[in-house]
Amino acid sequence: MHLLPNLSKPHSFNGDIVMLKIWGRANSSNLKKVTWFCEEAGVPYERIDAGMSFGVVNTPEYRRMNPNGLVPTIDDDGFVLWESNAILRYLGAKHSAGKLWPADLKVRADGDRWMDWCSLTLWSAFRPVFWGMVRTPEAQRNAKEIEDSSKKAAEVLGHFDAALAGRQYITGDQMSLADLCFGPVVYLVNNVQWKRPALANYDAWYARLAARPAFQKVVALPVA
Ligand SMILES: N[C@@H](CCC(=O)N[C@@H](CS)C(=O)NCC(=O)O)C(=O)O
């Protein structure tokens, strides 16, 4: 299988000259952050399936790019980068400065903080709920772990809901990278069967994200 055939050179894909290659299966939350950014910012990209049933991530070629064997990884005209939030910040600064990547230092820091929080606090709390309810056969589920994680996820979502009070988007009136970082995670939060608390600010914000055509195209995929 040719995983990286001439992929460090720009080439044509779907009629565009593509500099940016993105490795990752379409239903990976961390991959979706990156493809959603590209869709919103109008950055042409080629996505190459990798991870889980697609394999690829354990090949020597892939491990040379990303020793973690995880997705996403990007190759932007020869520049290889992994870690989805770092990828978002790189692409944001390159293609969307002053728009999705806020120009104001404090607004940007506010968004950066929430991006880290999304990965480290929200996803850490919710991941066992997702994994247990979606990726584990019912007979093998650890009910106590799902219950404990549900309580933790409900608690931290309450903090996030409070922070969204009076805001259209996470950093204020403009959508930014922070919203793109949360989108794929909260899509799961809202589409996995679990005891989600009532969250009024969060619901209004989520509806704004979910209404976007790019969200529907690359984020709102079947949960699996
Ligand atoms: N901190 C990393 C986490 C990457 C990660 O855990 N990716 C998952 C998919 S969301 C993965 O590669 N899972 C194994 C696989 O798909 O084979 C990032 O944000 O990029």
The ligand as a Tripos MOL2 file, in Angstrom:
@<TRIPOS>MOLECULE
LIG
   20    19     1     0     0
SMALL
NO_CHARGES

@<TRIPOS>ATOM
      1 N1         -4.0330   14.5340   21.9830 N.3       1 LIG1
      2 C1         -4.1850   13.9360   20.6810 C.3       1 LIG1
      3 C2         -5.0930   12.7380   20.8060 C.3       1 LIG1
      4 C3         -5.1990   11.9590   19.5210 C.3       1 LIG1
      5 C4         -6.1110   10.7540   19.6670 C.2       1 LIG1
      6 O1         -6.3060   10.2130   20.7770 O.2       1 LIG1
      7 N2         -6.6970   10.3450   18.5500 N.am      1 LIG1
      8 C5         -7.5530    9.1800   18.5480 C.3       1 LIG1
      9 C6         -8.7730    9.4500   17.6630 C.3       1 LIG1
     10 S1         -9.8060   10.7620   18.2570 S.3       1 LIG1
     11 C7         -6.8190    7.9910   17.9320 C.2       1 LIG1
     12 O2         -5.8810    8.1770   17.1680 O.2       1 LIG1
     13 N3         -7.2700    6.7800   18.2530 N.am      1 LIG1
     14 C8         -6.6860    5.5880   17.7310 C.3       1 LIG1
     15 C9         -7.1080    5.2940   16.3220 C.2       1 LIG1
     16 O3         -7.9930    5.9710   15.7530 O.co2     1 LIG1
     17 O4         -6.5490    4.3360   15.7530 O.co2     1 LIG1
     18 C10        -4.7720   14.9810   19.6990 C.2       1 LIG1
     19 O5         -5.5180   15.8500   20.1550 O.co2     1 LIG1
     20 O6         -4.4690   14.9280   18.4970 O.co2     1 LIG1
@<TRIPOS>BOND
     1     1     2 1
     2     2     3 1
     3     2    18 1
     4     3     4 1
     5     4     5 1
     6     5     6 2
     7     5     7 1
     8     7     8 1
     9     8     9 1
    10     8    11 1
    11     9    10 1
    12    11    12 2
    13    11    13 1
    14    13    14 1
    15    14    15 1
    16    15    16 2
    17    15    17 1
    18    18    19 2
    19    18    20 1
@<TRIPOS>SUBSTRUCTURE
     1 LIG1         1 GROUP 0 **** ****
